[in-house]
Amino acid sequence: MAVYELTLKNGTVQLAVRIGGLKAPLEPAYSGSFRVERNQFIFGDGGNPLTAKFTVNADALTLKDLQGGQCGDIAIWTTKPWTRR
């Protein structure tokens, strides 16, 4: 089981993963910059950013319509809403 944690703070995005469940060590998976334009996140700088439309409800952030990235990114970023802890 893999558990992902997403941190968005001061224009920096960090994605980390715990492979083996909640008690497994936290390992970095992605980091970079981000910005928000209307209802869309733009992750990364340069020629091939990762973009995703988003909605926020209470403590849940839902990403959809992911563009760019690599194989498997859609499943990691968009399968379930991200919940605030």
C-alpha positions in Angstrom: 0.0 0.0 0.0 1.3 3.5 -0.9 0.1 6.6 0.9 0.8 9.9 -0.7 1.1 13.3 1.1 0.8 16.6 -0.8 2.1 19.9 0.6 1.4 23.2 -1.1 3.0 26.2 0.6 4.4 29.6 -0.5 4.5 28.6 -4.2 6.3 25.3 -3.5 4.8 21.8 -4.0 6.1 18.7 -2.4 4.7 15.2 -3.0 5.9 12.4 -0.7 5.0 8.7 -0.4 4.9 6.1 2.3 5.4 2.7 0.6 4.0 0.1 3.0 1.3 2.2 4.7 1.0 5.0 7.2 3.8 3.8 9.5 6.4 3.5 6.6 9.1 6.2 6.2 8.1 9.2 4.2 10.1 9.4 0.9 10.2 12.3 -1.5 8.4 11.8 -4.8 8.2 15.2 -6.5 9.0 18.8 -5.6 9.0 22.0 -7.5 7.1 25.3 -7.8 3.5 25.9 -8.5 1.1 28.8 -9.3 -2.6 29.1 -9.5 -4.4 30.7 -12.5 -8.2 30.8 -12.0 -9.3 27.2 -11.2 -6.0 25.6 -12.4 -2.8 24.6 -10.7 0.4 24.9 -12.8 3.1 22.7 -11.3 6.7 23.3 -12.4 8.5 25.9 -14.5 9.7 25.7 -18.0 8.4 24.1 -21.2 6.4 21.1 -19.9 4.4 22.0 -16.8 1.9 19.6 -15.1 -1.5 21.3 -15.0 -4.7 20.3 -13.2 -8.1 22.0 -12.7 -9.2 22.0 -9.1 -12.1 22.4 -6.7 -12.0 22.9 -2.9 -14.8 21.7 -0.6 -14.3 22.0 3.2 -11.0 20.3 3.8 -10.8 18.4 0.4 -8.9 19.4 -2.7 -9.9 17.6 -5.8 -7.7 17.7 -8.9 -9.0 16.7 -12.4 -8.1 17.1 -16.0 -4.4 16.5 -15.4 -2.2 17.5 -18.4 1.5 16.8 -18.8 3.5 14.7 -16.3 4.5 11.1 -16.7 3.0 7.7 -16.7 1.0 7.1 -13.5 0.7 10.7 -12.5 -3.1 10.8 -13.3 -3.7 8.0 -10.8 -1.5 9.5 -8.1 -2.8 13.1 -8.4 -6.4 12.7 -9.2 -7.8 9.3 -8.0 -9.0 10.6 -4.6 -9.4 14.1 -3.1 -6.5 15.4 -1.0 -7.7 16.0 2.6 -6.2 18.5 5.0 -4.6 17.3 8.1 
